[in-house]
């Protein structure tokens, strides 16, 4: 029998001596906490093998919590970890247990490295598509709000990439709130955040119903008046999306006016 948690609560391995088949798994588990980054990376890239050996329950209760506490690592390892989590739905017991995967991915979406955050956002969007509707409302939407309203700019930057999927799968009340929060990100004091909102605006626009087009045009307007060139430049790419949304409504003249200015 192979265990991921040792006597002192640290990652460790215990194994029945007679079961030689578990020895490679024991080695992989031990490498997850090895001092050599190359060995840790190798083990992370084989997390599926470890999870399969541990079983669904122990993957949820031991492996995922351990990985959640292991985000203070090299960027390459964290990127690999975020990628692996997209394959973990079966390993944790199916779609009903996806919420347990949101915890480590949310942590990864908060780190300093932009590359890691982007991969975490990509993985969050992938697992979101598989979530049960109730779990999505109870777990995913609140997570997006936490990131979007977080004190740290990197949290808010990551949240911008989650709104399109969140809006598409959310219910009516949540959609209204998500649009309100996204508009606040467009007006963020830090240009890194508002630029991220500008980059993701057209993705959100593709999901919005005609009744809420005006709210997206407001976001486009806010971004067009930002004091930073990088934000306004990123917003230029949204002009076509805004025109497509507005046609044939009376918002077209407004979009054209915003673009000209």
C-alpha positions in Angstrom: 0.0 0.0 0.0 1.4 3.4 -1.0 0.6 6.5 1.0 1.3 10.1 0.1 1.2 11.5 3.7 3.9 10.5 6.2 3.7 10.3 10.0 4.4 13.9 10.6 1.9 15.1 8.0 4.6 15.6 5.4 4.6 14.0 2.0 6.0 10.5 2.3 5.8 6.9 1.2 4.8 3.7 3.0 4.6 0.5 1.0 4.1 -3.1 1.7 7.4 -4.8 1.0 5.8 -7.7 -0.9 4.2 -5.3 -3.5 7.1 -4.6 -5.8 4.6 -3.2 -8.4 4.2 -0.1 -6.3 7.8 0.8 -6.1 7.9 3.0 -9.2 4.9 4.9 -7.8 6.6 5.3 -4.5 9.6 6.8 -6.2 7.4 9.3 -8.1 5.7 10.4 -4.9 9.0 10.8 -3.2 10.3 12.9 -6.1 7.4 15.4 -5.6 9.3 16.8 -2.6 12.8 16.2 -3.9 15.4 19.1 -3.8 16.2 18.5 -7.5 13.8 20.6 -9.7 14.3 18.2 -12.6 13.0 15.3 -10.5 10.1 17.3 -9.2 9.2 18.3 -12.8 9.4 14.7 -13.9 7.1 13.7 -11.1 4.6 16.5 -11.8 4.4 15.4 -15.4 3.4 12.0 -14.2 0.8 13.1 -11.7 -1.8 11.0 -13.5 0.1 7.9 -12.8 0.4 8.8 -9.1 -3.3 9.6 -8.9 -4.3 6.4 -10.6 -2.2 4.4 -8.1 -3.6 6.3 -5.1 -7.2 6.0 -6.1 -10.0 8.6 -6.4 -10.6 9.3 -2.7 -6.9 9.6 -1.7 -6.2 11.7 -4.7 -8.9 14.2 -3.5 -7.9 14.0 0.2 -4.1 13.7 0.0 -2.6 14.4 -3.4 -4.6 17.5 -4.4 -4.2 19.2 -0.9 -0.5 18.5 -1.1 -0.2 20.1 -4.5 -2.3 23.0 -3.3 0.4 23.7 -0.7 3.2 23.3 -3.3 2.9 26.4 -5.4 6.2 27.9 -4.1 8.2 26.3 -6.8 9.9 26.9 -10.1 7.7 28.4 -12.9 8.2 25.4 -15.2 7.0 23.0 -12.5 3.9 25.2 -11.8 3.0 25.4 -15.4 3.2 21.7 -15.8 1.1 21.3 -12.6 -1.6 23.6 -14.1 -1.6 21.6 -17.3 -1.9 18.3 -15.5 -5.0 19.4 -13.5 -7.0 19.5 -16.7 -6.7 15.7 -16.9 -7.6 15.1 -13.2 -11.4 15.0 -13.5 -11.5 11.2 -13.8 -8.8 10.8 -11.2 -10.7 12.7 -8.5 -13.9 10.7 -9.2 -15.7 12.6 -11.9 -17.3 15.9 -12.6 -19.0 16.0 -9.2 -15.6 16.5 -7.6 -14.3 19.2 -9.9 -14.6 21.9 -7.2 -11.7 20.3 -5.4 -9.5 21.1 -8.4 -10.5 24.8 -8.4 -8.5 25.3 -5.1 -5.0 24.6 -6.4 -5.8 26.3 -9.8 -7.0 29.4 -8.1 -3.8 29.5 -6.1 -1.8 29.2 -9.3 -3.8 32.0 -10.8 -2.5 34.2 -8.0 1.2 33.7 -8.3 3.7 36.4 -9.5 4.6 34.7 -12.8 2.4 35.8 -15.6 3.2 32.6 -17.6 2.0 30.4 -14.7 -1.1 32.6 -14.2 -2.0 32.4 -17.9 -1.7 28.6 -17.8 -3.8 28.4 -14.7 -6.5 30.5 -16.3 -6.5 28.3 -19.4 -6.9 25.2 -17.2 -9.6 26.8 -15.1 -11.6 27.5 -18.3 -11.2 24.0 -19.5 -12.4 22.3 -16.2 -15.2 24.9 -16.0 -16.8 23.5 -19.2 -17.2 20.1 -17.5 -18.7 21.3 -14.2 -22.2 20.5 -13.1 -24.5 23.6 -13.2 -25.0 23.8 -9.4 -21.3 23.4 -8.7 -20.5 26.1 -11.2 -22.7 28.6 -9.4 -21.6 27.6 -6.0 -17.9 27.3 -6.7 -16.7 28.7 -10.0 -18.6 32.0 -10.0 -17.6 32.9 -6.4 -14.0 32.1 -7.3 -14.1 34.5 -10.3 -15.5 37.2 -8.0 -12.8 36.6 -5.4 -10.0 37.0 -7.9 -11.7 40.0 -9.6 -12.1 41.8 -6.3 -8.8 40.8 -4.8 -6.3 43.2 -3.3 -3.4 42.1 -5.5 -3.3 43.2 -9.2 -2.2 39.7 -10.4 -5.4 38.2 -9.0 -7.5 40.8 -10.9 -5.5 40.3 -14.1 -6.1 36.5 -13.9 -9.8 37.0 -13.4 -10.2 38.9 -16.6 -9.5 35.8 -18.6 -12.3 33.8 -16.7 -15.3 36.1 -17.4 -16.2 34.8 -20.9 -16.7 31.2 -19.7 -18.1 32.3 -16.4 -20.7 34.5 -18.1 -21.7 31.8 -20.6 -22.4 29.2 -17.9 -23.8 31.5 -15.2 -27.5 32.1 -14.4 -29.2 35.4 -15.0 -28.5 37.0 -11.6 -24.9 36.0 -11.7 -24.5 37.4 -15.2 -25.6 40.8 -14.2 -23.2 40.8 -11.3 -20.3 39.5 -13.5 -20.8 42.4 -16.0 -20.8 44.9 -13.2 -17.5 43.5 -11.8 -15.9 43.3 -15.3 -16.7 47.0 -15.8 -14.9 47.8 -12.6 -11.9 46.0 -13.9 -12.0 48.2 -17.0 -11.6 51.2 -14.7 -8.9 49.6 -12.5 -6.3 52.0 -11.2 -3.5 49.8 -12.4 -3.0 49.7 -16.2 -1.9 46.0 -16.1 -5.4 45.1 -15.0 -7.4 47.4 -17.3 -5.2 46.2 -20.2 -6.0 42.6 -19.3 -9.7 43.6 -19.3 -9.3 45.1 -22.8 -7.6 42.0 -24.1 -10.5 39.8 -22.9 -13.4 42.2 -23.7 -14.1 40.7 -27.1 -14.1 37.2 -25.7 -16.8 38.3 -23.2 -18.6 40.2 -26.0 -19.1 36.9 -27.9 -21.1 35.5 -25.0 -23.4 38.5 -24.1 -27.0 38.6 -25.2 -28.4 41.6 -27.1 -30.1 43.0 -24.0 -26.7 43.6 -22.4 -24.7 44.9 -25.4 -24.9 48.5 -24.0 -23.0 47.3 -20.9 -20.2 46.0 -23.1 -20.1 49.2 -25.2 -19.8 51.1 -21.9 -16.7 49.0 -21.1 -15.3 49.8 -24.6 -15.9 53.5 -23.9 -14.2 53.4 -20.5 -11.1 51.6 -21.9 -10.9 54.0 -24.9 -10.5 56.9 -22.4 -7.8 55.2 -20.3 -4.7 57.4 -19.7 -2.3 54.6 -20.7 -1.4 54.0 -24.3 -1.0 50.3 -23.7 -4.6 50.0 -22.6 -6.0 52.1 -25.5 -4.0 50.1 -28.0 -5.3 46.8 -26.6 -8.8 48.2 -26.8 -8.6 49.0 -30.5 -9.0 45.4 -31.3 -12.4 45.4 -29.7 -13.9 47.9 -32.2 -14.9 45.2 -34.7 -16.5 43.1 -31.9 -18.4 46.1 -30.7 -19.7 46.8 -34.2 -20.8 43.3 -34.7 -22.6 43.4 -31.4 -24.3 46.7 -32.0 -25.5 46.0 -35.6 -28.3 46.7 -36.4 -29.1 48.6 -33.1 -28.9 52.3 -32.5 -25.6 51.8 -30.7 -23.6 51.8 -33.9 -23.1 55.6 -34.0 -21.9 55.5 -30.4 -19.3 52.8 -31.2 -18.1 54.8 -34.2 -17.8 57.9 -32.1 -15.9 56.1 -29.4 -13.5 54.6 -32.0 -12.9 58.0 -33.7 -11.9 59.6 -30.4 
